[in-house]
Amino acid sequence: MSVNVDVGPIDYLALEFPGARLTGEGMAILVDLVDRGIIRVLDMKALVRSDDGAVTAVSISDLDGDGTLDLAVFEGVESDLLDEDDLKEAAALVQPGNAVALLVYENTWAGPFVSAMRRAGAEVVASVRVPADAVIARLEALEASGTAETSTPSDAPPSAAG
């Protein structure tokens, strides 16, 4: 079966919030990414793990509990890609007393490119996400050793292996 739809890679992100302090900071950037068509939010959940380990879902519309809708634009966004097992695994990632926010999103910018490459006969054979922490650590190591130059990432991509 051939699908004629531009679909970009789907990513899953889990963020831990110490002390369950979900301030909503950074949400304007998320909204901007969606507004510009760079990503499409497919699922968004927030969970708080109490000191006794119990897990409670938190409404994404009022993350900081101040009575204002921080993410009303995403209220009800559910693709059903996240199931109960995913939520349990995410809650287990964080320490008691902390919160975890889950975001599943499509990299919509890549969809038309991947579709065009498929029409040209190419197939995606690998897709790997290099964690930002690994890139930063590698760049810092290069800088510290004095071997870092003013190259662009396309000149010499940093190695995730370090």
The 8 nearest C-alpha neighbors of each residue, nearest first, counted from 0:
[[1, 2, 3, 4, 117, 118, 114, 122],
 [2, 0, 3, 4, 117, 118, 114, 5],
 [1, 3, 4, 0, 5, 114, 6, 117],
 [4, 2, 1, 5, 114, 6, 118, 0],
 [3, 5, 2, 6, 114, 110, 111, 1],
 [4, 6, 110, 111, 114, 7, 3, 113],
 [7, 5, 110, 4, 107, 8, 111, 109],
 [6, 8, 110, 109, 106, 107, 105, 9],
 [7, 9, 106, 105, 10, 6, 109, 110],
 [10, 8, 105, 104, 106, 7, 11, 103],
 [11, 9, 104, 103, 105, 8, 12, 106],
 [12, 10, 103, 102, 104, 13, 9, 101],
 [11, 13, 102, 101, 103, 14, 10, 100],
 [14, 12, 101, 100, 99, 102, 15, 11],
 [15, 13, 100, 99, 12, 16, 101, 98],
 [16, 14, 99, 98, 93, 17, 100, 13],
 [15, 17, 98, 19, 97, 20, 99, 18],
 [18, 16, 97, 19, 20, 15, 98, 96],
 [17, 19, 97, 20, 96, 16, 98, 95],
 [20, 18, 97, 98, 16, 17, 21, 96],
 [21, 19, 18, 16, 22, 17, 63, 98],
 [22, 20, 63, 62, 23, 19, 16, 98],
 [21, 23, 63, 24, 20, 62, 64, 25],
 [22, 24, 26, 21, 62, 25, 69, 63],
 [25, 23, 22, 26, 27, 21, 28, 69],
 [24, 26, 28, 27, 23, 29, 22, 30],
 [25, 27, 29, 28, 24, 23, 30, 70],
 [28, 26, 30, 29, 25, 31, 24, 23],
 [29, 27, 31, 26, 25, 30, 32, 33],
 [28, 30, 26, 32, 31, 27, 33, 25],
 [29, 31, 27, 33, 28, 32, 34, 26],
 [30, 32, 34, 28, 33, 29, 35, 27],
 [33, 31, 29, 35, 37, 30, 34, 38],
 [32, 34, 36, 30, 38, 31, 35, 39],
 [33, 35, 31, 36, 32, 30, 37, 38],
 [34, 36, 32, 33, 37, 31, 38, 30],
 [37, 35, 33, 34, 38, 32, 107, 39],
 [38, 36, 108, 32, 107, 35, 33, 106],
 [39, 37, 106, 107, 33, 105, 36, 32],
 [38, 40, 105, 104, 33, 41, 107, 106],
 [41, 39, 104, 42, 103, 38, 105, 102],
 [42, 40, 104, 78, 103, 77, 39, 76],
 [43, 41, 77, 103, 76, 78, 102, 40],
 [42, 44, 102, 101, 103, 76, 77, 45],
 [45, 43, 101, 100, 59, 102, 46, 42],
 [44, 46, 100, 57, 99, 56, 101, 59],
 [47, 45, 56, 99, 55, 98, 57, 100],
 [46, 48, 98, 55, 54, 97, 49, 19],
 [47, 49, 54, 95, 96, 52, 53, 97],
 [48, 50, 96, 52, 53, 95, 51, 47],
 [49, 51, 95, 96, 52, 48, 53, 97],
 [50, 52, 49, 53, 95, 48, 96, 54],
 [53, 51, 49, 50, 48, 95, 54, 96],
 [54, 52, 49, 48, 51, 55, 50, 47],
 [53, 55, 48, 47, 49, 52, 46, 56],
 [56, 54, 47, 46, 57, 48, 53, 49],
 [55, 57, 46, 45, 47, 58, 54, 44],
 [58, 56, 45, 46, 59, 55, 47, 62],
 [59, 57, 60, 61, 62, 56, 45, 44],
 [60, 58, 62, 61, 70, 57, 45, 74],
 [59, 61, 70, 68, 71, 58, 69, 74],
 [62, 60, 68, 69, 64, 59, 63, 67],
 [63, 61, 59, 21, 64, 23, 60, 22],
 [62, 64, 22, 21, 65, 61, 23, 20],
 [65, 63, 61, 66, 62, 67, 22, 21],
 [64, 66, 63, 67, 61, 62, 68, 69],
 [65, 67, 64, 61, 68, 63, 69, 62],
 [68, 66, 65, 61, 69, 64, 60, 63],
 [67, 69, 61, 60, 71, 70, 66, 62],
 [68, 70, 61, 60, 71, 67, 23, 62],
 [71, 69, 60, 72, 73, 68, 59, 74],
 [70, 72, 60, 74, 68, 73, 69, 59],
 [71, 73, 70, 74, 30, 60, 69, 76],
 [74, 72, 71, 76, 70, 75, 60, 59],
 [75, 73, 71, 76, 72, 60, 59, 70],
 [74, 76, 77, 73, 72, 71, 43, 42],
 [77, 75, 73, 42, 74, 41, 43, 78],
 [78, 76, 42, 79, 75, 41, 43, 80],
 [77, 79, 80, 41, 42, 76, 81, 103],
 [80, 78, 81, 77, 82, 42, 41, 76],
 [79, 81, 78, 82, 42, 77, 41, 103],
 [82, 80, 79, 85, 83, 86, 42, 78],
 [81, 83, 85, 84, 80, 86, 79, 87],
 [84, 82, 86, 85, 87, 81, 88, 89],
 [83, 85, 87, 86, 82, 88, 81, 89],
 [86, 84, 88, 82, 83, 87, 81, 89],
 [85, 87, 89, 83, 84, 88, 90, 82],
 [86, 88, 84, 90, 89, 85, 83, 91],
 [89, 87, 91, 85, 86, 90, 84, 92],
 [88, 90, 86, 92, 91, 87, 85, 99],
 [89, 91, 87, 92, 88, 93, 86, 48],
 [90, 92, 88, 89, 93, 87, 94, 48],
 [93, 91, 89, 90, 88, 94, 99, 15],
 [94, 92, 91, 90, 15, 97, 95, 99],
 [93, 95, 97, 96, 92, 48, 91, 17],
 [96, 94, 50, 48, 49, 97, 52, 93],
 [95, 97, 49, 50, 18, 48, 94, 19],
 [98, 96, 19, 18, 17, 95, 16, 48],
 [99, 97, 47, 19, 16, 46, 15, 48],
 [98, 100, 15, 46, 14, 45, 16, 47],
 [101, 99, 45, 14, 13, 44, 46, 15],
 [102, 100, 13, 44, 43, 12, 45, 99],
 [101, 103, 43, 12, 11, 42, 104, 13],
 [104, 102, 11, 42, 41, 10, 40, 43],
 [105, 103, 40, 41, 10, 39, 9, 102],
 [104, 106, 9, 39, 38, 107, 8, 7],
 [105, 107, 38, 7, 8, 108, 109, 37],
 [106, 108, 7, 38, 109, 110, 37, 105],
 [107, 109, 37, 106, 110, 7, 38, 36],
 [110, 108, 7, 112, 107, 111, 106, 113],
 [109, 111, 7, 6, 5, 113, 107, 112],
 [110, 112, 114, 5, 113, 109, 115, 108],
 [113, 111, 115, 109, 114, 110, 116, 108],
 [112, 114, 116, 110, 115, 111, 109, 117],
 [115, 113, 117, 111, 116, 112, 5, 110],
 [116, 114, 118, 112, 117, 113, 111, 119],
 [115, 117, 119, 113, 121, 114, 118, 112],
 [118, 116, 121, 120, 114, 119, 115, 122],
 [117, 119, 115, 120, 116, 114, 121, 113],
 [120, 118, 116, 117, 121, 115, 114, 122],
 [121, 119, 117, 118, 116, 122, 115, 114],
 [120, 122, 117, 116, 119, 123, 118, 113],
 [123, 121, 117, 124, 120, 116, 113, 119],
 [122, 124, 125, 121, 126, 113, 117, 116],
 [125, 123, 122, 126, 121, 127, 117, 113],
 [126, 124, 123, 127, 122, 128, 8, 121],
 [125, 127, 128, 124, 123, 8, 129, 9],
 [128, 126, 129, 125, 130, 8, 124, 159],
 [127, 129, 130, 126, 131, 10, 159, 125],
 [128, 130, 159, 127, 131, 133, 134, 132],
 [131, 129, 133, 132, 128, 134, 159, 135],
 [130, 132, 134, 133, 135, 129, 136, 128],
 [131, 133, 135, 130, 134, 136, 129, 137],
 [134, 132, 136, 130, 131, 135, 159, 137],
 [135, 133, 131, 137, 132, 136, 138, 157],
 [134, 136, 138, 132, 137, 133, 139, 131],
 [137, 135, 139, 133, 134, 138, 132, 140],
 [136, 138, 140, 134, 139, 135, 161, 133],
 [137, 139, 141, 135, 140, 136, 142, 134],
 [138, 140, 142, 136, 137, 141, 143, 135],
 [141, 139, 137, 143, 142, 138, 136, 144],
 [142, 140, 147, 138, 144, 146, 139, 143],
 [141, 143, 147, 139, 145, 140, 144, 138],
 [142, 144, 140, 145, 141, 139, 146, 147],
 [145, 143, 141, 142, 146, 140, 147, 139],
 [144, 146, 142, 143, 147, 141, 148, 140],
 [147, 145, 141, 144, 142, 148, 143, 140],
 [148, 146, 141, 142, 145, 149, 138, 144],
 [149, 147, 150, 146, 142, 145, 141, 151],
 [148, 150, 151, 147, 152, 154, 146, 155],
 [151, 149, 148, 154, 152, 155, 153, 147],
 [150, 152, 154, 153, 149, 155, 156, 148],
 [151, 153, 156, 154, 155, 150, 157, 149],
 [152, 154, 151, 155, 156, 150, 157, 149],
 [155, 153, 151, 152, 150, 156, 149, 157],
 [156, 154, 152, 153, 157, 151, 150, 158],
 [157, 155, 152, 153, 158, 154, 151, 134],
 [158, 156, 134, 155, 159, 137, 138, 152],
 [157, 159, 160, 161, 156, 137, 134, 133],
 [158, 160, 161, 133, 129, 157, 134, 137],
 [161, 159, 158, 133, 137, 157, 129, 134],
 [160, 159, 158, 137, 133, 157, 136, 134]]
